[in-house]
């Protein structure tokens, strides 16, 4: 699926808004964009909507505002990823976006740390 000029501009705008979080960049992925910082994906853009990484520590911040999870259809089933839409006001303010971006990046850091933790009970043969 080709990315439109409008979608590229939207991704560039999101990256610009998130620069207070760090040297954020975007990469084309699956018909949209992944949003990265320090090699970790903490956001995604699909159909010109930004979604940020959530976990048990920050999901309530998104849900309290009625934000929706990113979903997609896989073989007729609705699948949820651990990314939630951001509030509209974040798209108008670098300061507001920074707060939400930091929440998403923190969730990505926690997820990466969990992946690096060795599983207990496994033998090291």
N, CA and C of each residue as an Amber inpcrd file, in Angstrom:
protein
   375
   0.8460000  -1.1750000   0.0000000   0.0000000   0.0000000   0.0000000
   0.8960000   1.2440000   0.0000000   0.6400000   2.1410000  -0.9090000
   1.4520000   3.3450000  -1.0360000   1.0770000   4.3670000   0.0370000
   2.1000000   5.0320000   0.5250000   1.9040000   6.1070000   1.4990000
   1.6690000   7.3980000   0.7280000   0.6570000   8.1480000   1.1120000
   0.3500000   9.3950000   0.4170000   1.2290000  10.5340000   0.9370000
   1.2660000  11.6080000   0.1740000   2.0090000  12.8030000   0.5910000
   1.4540000  13.3330000   1.9140000   0.1360000  13.3070000   2.0640000
  -0.5080000  13.7810000   3.3030000  -0.0460000  12.9410000   4.5000000
   0.0440000  11.6290000   4.3240000   0.4820000  10.7500000   5.4040000
   1.9430000  11.0120000   5.7740000   2.7770000  11.2510000   4.7640000
   4.1830000  11.5830000   5.0280000   4.3020000  12.8860000   5.7930000
   3.5020000  13.8900000   5.3990000   3.5180000  15.1780000   6.1080000
   3.0310000  15.0270000   7.5400000   2.0000000  14.2220000   7.7440000
   1.4940000  13.9950000   9.1020000   2.5720000  13.3460000   9.9670000
   3.2470000  12.3430000   9.4410000   4.3110000  11.6720000  10.1960000
   5.4290000  12.6520000  10.5290000   5.8000000  13.5120000   9.5900000
   6.8450000  14.5150000   9.8430000   6.4000000  15.4860000  10.9370000
   5.1320000  15.8680000  10.9310000   4.6010000  16.7630000  11.9570000
   4.6410000  16.0970000  13.3330000   4.2570000  14.8300000  13.4080000
   4.2940000  14.0990000  14.6760000   5.7190000  14.0300000  15.2050000
   6.6630000  13.7030000  14.3260000   8.0670000  13.6220000  14.7310000
   8.5360000  14.9710000  15.2720000   8.1550000  16.0430000  14.6040000
   8.5270000  17.3900000  15.0710000   7.9380000  17.6690000  16.4520000
   6.6710000  17.3190000  16.6550000   6.0160000  17.5470000  17.9480000
   6.6750000  16.7600000  19.0780000   7.2560000  15.6160000  18.7460000
   7.8340000  14.7450000  19.7630000   9.3110000  15.0140000  20.0440000
   9.9000000  16.0240000  19.4580000  11.3320000  16.2570000  19.6230000
  11.7250000  16.6150000  21.0550000  10.8040000  17.1010000  21.8590000
  11.1320000  17.3500000  23.2740000  11.3710000  16.0480000  24.0360000
  10.8490000  14.9420000  23.5320000  11.0520000  13.6420000  24.1660000
  12.4740000  13.1480000  23.8830000  12.9760000  13.4690000  22.7040000
  14.3170000  13.0580000  22.2810000  14.4010000  13.0730000  20.7720000
  15.5040000  12.5730000  20.2190000  15.6590000  12.5610000  18.7550000
  14.7930000  11.4680000  18.1110000  13.5030000  11.7360000  18.0600000
  12.5060000  10.8040000  17.5420000  12.5870000  10.7590000  16.0170000
  12.3520000   9.5840000  15.4620000  12.2390000   9.4660000  14.0110000
  11.1020000   8.5170000  13.6780000  10.7480000   8.5030000  12.4010000
   9.6840000   7.6100000  11.9440000  10.2270000   6.6960000  10.8640000
   9.6050000   5.5220000  10.7570000   9.9370000   4.5560000   9.7010000
   8.6350000   4.0090000   9.1420000   8.6090000   3.8610000   7.8320000
   7.4250000   3.2790000   7.1970000   7.2760000   1.8290000   7.6290000
   6.0770000   1.4840000   8.0040000   5.7840000   0.1180000   8.4550000
   4.3270000  -0.2090000   8.1860000   4.0700000  -1.3430000   7.5690000
   2.7170000  -1.8920000   7.4600000   1.6680000  -0.8870000   6.9840000
   1.9860000  -0.0760000   6.0120000   1.0350000   0.8950000   5.5020000
   0.9080000   2.1400000   6.3550000   1.7440000   2.2650000   7.3650000
   1.7560000   3.4480000   8.2280000   3.1800000   3.7670000   8.6160000
   3.3580000   4.2260000   9.8400000   4.6790000   4.5900000  10.3350000
   4.8560000   4.1080000  11.7630000   6.0570000   3.6800000  12.0790000
   6.4460000   3.4340000  13.4550000   7.1910000   4.6560000  13.9510000
   7.0230000   5.0080000  15.2130000   7.7020000   6.1480000  15.8220000
   8.7310000   5.5890000  16.7980000   9.9910000   5.9850000  16.6230000
  11.1090000   5.4000000  17.3580000  11.9390000   6.4340000  18.0910000
  12.5090000   6.0050000  19.2120000  13.5030000   6.7630000  19.9610000
  14.4810000   5.7430000  20.5250000  15.7520000   5.9760000  20.3280000
  16.8000000   5.0640000  20.8160000  16.5550000   3.6160000  20.3910000
  16.0560000   3.4330000  19.1780000  15.8350000   2.0930000  18.6510000
  14.5750000   1.4170000  19.1370000  13.8130000   2.0640000  20.0010000
  12.5710000   1.4760000  20.5330000  11.3570000   2.1100000  19.8640000
  10.4650000   1.2700000  19.3980000   9.2090000   1.7800000  18.8510000
   8.2720000   2.0840000  20.0120000   7.8300000   3.3300000  20.1020000
   6.9160000   3.7040000  21.1770000   5.6390000   4.3440000  20.6560000
   5.5270000   4.4310000  19.3530000   4.3210000   4.9760000  18.7540000
   4.1150000   4.4000000  17.3730000   2.8940000   4.5370000  16.9000000
   2.6150000   4.1590000  15.5210000   1.5600000   5.0940000  14.9660000
   1.6490000   5.2740000  13.6700000   0.6840000   6.1140000  12.9620000
  -0.0300000   5.2250000  11.9610000  -1.3510000   5.2160000  12.0310000
  -2.1800000   4.4880000  11.0800000  -3.3320000   5.3950000  10.6860000
  -3.5120000   5.5890000   9.4020000  -4.5910000   6.4320000   8.8800000
  -4.5860000   7.8130000   9.5300000  -3.3840000   8.3820000   9.6380000
  -3.1870000   9.7210000  10.2100000  -3.6990000   9.8630000  11.6360000
  -3.5740000   8.7960000  12.4010000  -3.8800000   8.8130000  13.8320000
  -2.6390000   8.3120000  14.5450000  -2.2140000   9.0370000  15.5860000
  -1.0640000   8.6310000  16.3820000  -1.5220000   7.8190000  17.5770000
  -0.8610000   6.6880000  17.7680000  -1.0890000   5.8140000  18.9100000
   0.2400000   5.6710000  19.6460000   0.2010000   5.6680000  20.9790000
   1.4070000   5.5140000  21.7820000   1.3480000   4.2350000  22.6070000
   2.5170000   3.7130000  22.9250000   2.6640000   2.4630000  23.6710000
   2.0360000   2.5950000  25.0590000   1.3110000   1.5550000  25.4590000
   0.7250000   1.5150000  26.8010000   1.0830000   0.1930000  27.4670000
   1.0090000   0.2020000  28.7830000   1.1630000  -0.9980000  29.5990000
   0.2970000  -0.7990000  30.8360000   0.4400000  -1.6810000  31.7900000
  -0.4000000  -1.5860000  32.9880000  -0.1660000  -0.3040000  33.7830000
   1.0070000   0.2990000  33.6390000   1.3100000   1.5090000  34.4080000
   0.7130000   2.7830000  33.8190000   0.4770000   2.8170000  32.5020000
  -0.0270000   4.0720000  31.9250000  -1.3480000   3.9300000  31.1680000
  -1.8640000   2.7140000  31.0190000  -3.0900000   2.5050000  30.2410000
  -4.2560000   3.3360000  30.7810000  -4.3680000   3.4290000  32.0880000
  -5.4850000   4.1760000  32.6830000  -5.4700000   5.6450000  32.2780000
  -4.2820000   6.2270000  32.0830000  -4.1950000   7.6250000  31.6660000
  -4.9160000   7.8320000  30.3350000  -4.8270000   6.8550000  29.4560000
  -5.4670000   6.9290000  28.1450000  -6.9530000   6.5940000  28.2510000
  -7.2520000   5.5420000  28.9790000  -8.6470000   5.0940000  29.0960000
  -9.5270000   6.1050000  29.8100000  -8.9740000   6.8140000  30.8150000
  -9.7620000   7.8210000  31.5410000 -10.2630000   8.9220000  30.6170000
  -9.5380000   9.1510000  29.5230000  -9.9390000  10.1770000  28.5550000
 -10.7330000   9.5920000  27.3910000 -11.0430000   8.2990000  27.4820000
 -11.8280000   7.6610000  26.4340000 -11.0430000   7.3400000  25.1700000
  -9.7200000   7.3270000  25.2670000  -8.8970000   7.0220000  24.1010000
  -9.0410000   5.5490000  23.7430000  -8.9680000   5.2580000  22.4570000
  -9.1940000   3.9120000  21.9560000  -7.8890000   3.2030000  21.6110000
  -7.8510000   1.8750000  21.7690000  -6.6560000   1.1260000  21.3930000
  -6.5530000   0.9990000  19.8750000  -5.3370000   0.7890000  19.4000000
  -5.1260000   0.4810000  17.9970000  -5.5740000  -0.9590000  17.7800000
  -6.4190000  -1.1680000  16.7900000  -6.8920000  -2.5080000  16.4670000
  -6.7280000  -2.7580000  14.9770000  -6.6540000  -4.0140000  14.6280000
  -6.6400000  -4.4070000  13.2240000  -7.3140000  -5.7670000  13.0990000
  -7.7330000  -6.0890000  11.8930000  -8.3800000  -7.3710000  11.6430000
  -7.3540000  -8.3800000  11.1640000  -7.3880000  -9.5510000  11.7690000
  -6.5080000 -10.6470000  11.3560000  -7.3780000 -11.8870000  11.1950000
  -7.5270000 -12.3090000   9.9840000  -8.3270000 -13.4890000   9.6570000
  -9.7050000 -13.4160000  10.2950000 -10.3400000 -12.2650000  10.1760000
 -11.6960000 -12.0860000  10.6760000 -11.8150000 -11.7980000  12.1560000
 -10.6830000 -11.7390000  12.8680000 -10.7250000 -11.4280000  14.2950000
 -10.1160000 -10.0530000  14.5410000 -10.7000000  -9.3350000  15.4720000
 -10.1960000  -8.0210000  15.8470000  -9.0450000  -8.1940000  16.8330000
  -7.8850000  -7.6650000  16.4830000  -6.6920000  -7.7790000  17.3150000
  -6.3560000  -6.4090000  17.8980000  -5.9770000  -6.3880000  19.1810000
  -5.5390000  -5.1600000  19.8420000  -4.0320000  -5.2090000  20.0380000
  -3.3700000  -4.0990000  19.8010000  -1.9700000  -3.9550000  20.1630000
  -1.9020000  -3.0600000  21.3850000  -0.7660000  -3.0230000  22.0320000
  -0.6250000  -2.2230000  23.2550000  -0.2680000  -0.7740000  22.9150000
  -1.1080000  -0.1770000  22.0610000  -0.9650000   1.2280000  21.6620000
  -2.3450000   1.8610000  21.7250000  -2.3850000   3.0720000  22.2830000
  -3.6510000   3.7970000  22.3890000  -3.5420000   5.1480000  21.6990000
  -4.6770000   5.5810000  21.1720000  -4.7760000   6.8890000  20.5400000
  -4.4840000   7.9740000  21.5690000  -3.8920000   9.0670000  21.1070000
  -3.6100000  10.1800000  22.0170000  -4.7500000  11.1960000  21.9670000
  -4.8780000  12.0370000  22.9970000  -5.9090000  13.0790000  22.9870000
  -5.6330000  14.1160000  21.8930000  -6.6970000  14.6610000  21.3310000
  -6.5700000  15.6460000  20.2480000  -5.7000000  16.8390000  20.6250000
  -5.7960000  17.3010000  21.8780000  -5.0480000  18.4980000  22.2710000
  -3.5310000  18.2890000  22.2010000  -3.0920000  17.0450000  22.2580000
  -1.6550000  16.7750000  22.1480000  -1.1380000  17.1100000  20.7490000
  -2.0050000  17.0530000  19.7570000  -1.5940000  17.3490000  18.3820000
  -1.4040000  18.8390000  18.1430000  -1.8170000  19.6570000  19.0900000
  -1.7170000  21.1100000  18.9320000  -0.6370000  21.7490000  19.7850000
   0.0610000  20.9640000  20.6000000   1.0020000  21.5460000  21.5540000
   2.1890000  20.6260000  21.7780000   3.3940000  21.1410000  21.5360000
   4.5960000  20.3560000  21.7840000   4.7030000  20.0110000  23.2640000
   4.2910000  20.9290000  24.1280000   4.3650000  20.6850000  25.5700000
   3.4450000  19.5420000  25.9910000   2.2120000  19.5660000  25.5010000
   1.2610000  18.4980000  25.8240000   1.7280000  17.1850000  25.1970000
   2.1770000  17.2470000  23.9530000   2.6510000  16.0470000  23.2660000
   3.8400000  15.4340000  23.9930000   4.7140000  16.2750000  24.5240000
   5.8850000  15.7840000  25.2420000   5.4770000  14.9040000  26.4230000
   4.4770000  15.3430000  27.1750000   4.0030000  14.5520000  28.3080000
   3.4820000  13.1940000  27.8750000   2.6760000  13.1730000  26.8220000
   2.1410000  11.9040000  26.3260000   3.2480000  11.0570000  25.7090000
   4.1430000  11.6860000  24.9590000   5.2480000  10.9470000  24.3530000
   6.1260000  10.2870000  25.3930000   6.3880000  10.9910000  26.4890000
   7.1870000  10.4090000  27.5710000   6.4910000   9.2000000  28.1930000
   5.1630000   9.2560000  28.3010000   4.4120000   8.1090000  28.8280000
   4.5830000   6.9020000  27.8980000   4.4740000   7.1470000  26.5870000
   4.6200000   6.0640000  25.6200000   6.0250000   5.4910000  25.6020000
   7.0370000   6.3780000  25.6510000   8.4170000   5.9050000  25.6310000
   8.7450000   5.1290000  26.9120000   8.2270000   5.5920000  28.0500000
   8.4570000   4.8770000  29.3100000   7.8790000   3.4630000  29.2320000
   6.7030000   3.3220000  28.6300000   6.1030000   1.9900000  28.4770000
   6.9660000   1.1120000  27.5680000   7.5220000   1.6960000  26.5120000
   8.4030000   0.9430000  25.6120000   9.6750000   0.5090000  26.3360000
  10.2160000   1.3790000  27.1830000  11.4040000   1.0220000  27.9690000
  11.1000000  -0.1310000  28.9230000   9.9500000  -0.0760000  29.5770000
   9.5740000  -1.1500000  30.5030000   9.3930000  -2.4740000  29.7520000
   8.7850000  -2.4120000  28.5750000   8.5920000  -3.6280000  27.7800000
   9.9380000  -4.2050000  27.3460000  10.8610000  -3.3540000  26.9430000
  12.1910000  -3.8180000  26.5330000  12.9370000  -4.4310000  27.7050000
  12.7930000  -3.8470000  28.8910000  13.4630000  -4.3780000  30.0780000
  12.9100000  -5.7580000  30.4340000  11.6050000  -5.9380000  30.2780000
  11.0020000  -7.2490000  30.5620000  11.5120000  -8.3090000  29.5870000
  11.7180000  -7.9390000  28.3440000  12.2100000  -8.8910000  27.3460000
  13.6410000  -9.3210000  27.6330000  14.4300000  -8.4360000  28.2380000
  15.8320000  -8.7400000  28.5260000  16.0120000  -9.5390000  29.8040000
  14.9850000  -9.5760000  30.6580000  15.0670000 -10.3100000  31.9120000
  15.0170000 -11.8020000  31.6170000  16.0040000 -12.5700000  32.0910000
  15.9870000 -14.0140000  31.8290000  14.7820000 -14.6720000  32.4750000
  14.2420000 -15.6510000  31.7860000  13.1020000 -16.3910000  32.3090000
  13.5930000 -17.3520000  33.3880000  12.9520000 -17.3330000  34.5350000
  13.3470000 -18.2460000  35.6060000  12.8410000 -19.6460000  35.2860000
  13.5510000 -20.6330000  35.7670000  13.1270000 -21.9960000  35.5830000
  13.6490000 -22.6500000  34.3240000  14.2910000 -21.8980000  33.4700000
  14.8630000 -22.4850000  32.2620000  16.2770000 -22.9620000  32.5290000
  16.5960000 -24.1070000  32.0150000  17.9650000 -24.5980000  32.1670000
  18.8620000 -23.9310000  31.1390000  20.1280000 -23.8260000  31.4720000
  21.0910000 -23.1660000  30.5980000  21.9940000 -24.2120000  29.9560000
  21.4190000 -25.0930000  29.1840000  22.2030000 -26.1410000  28.5350000
  22.6990000 -25.7000000  27.2040000
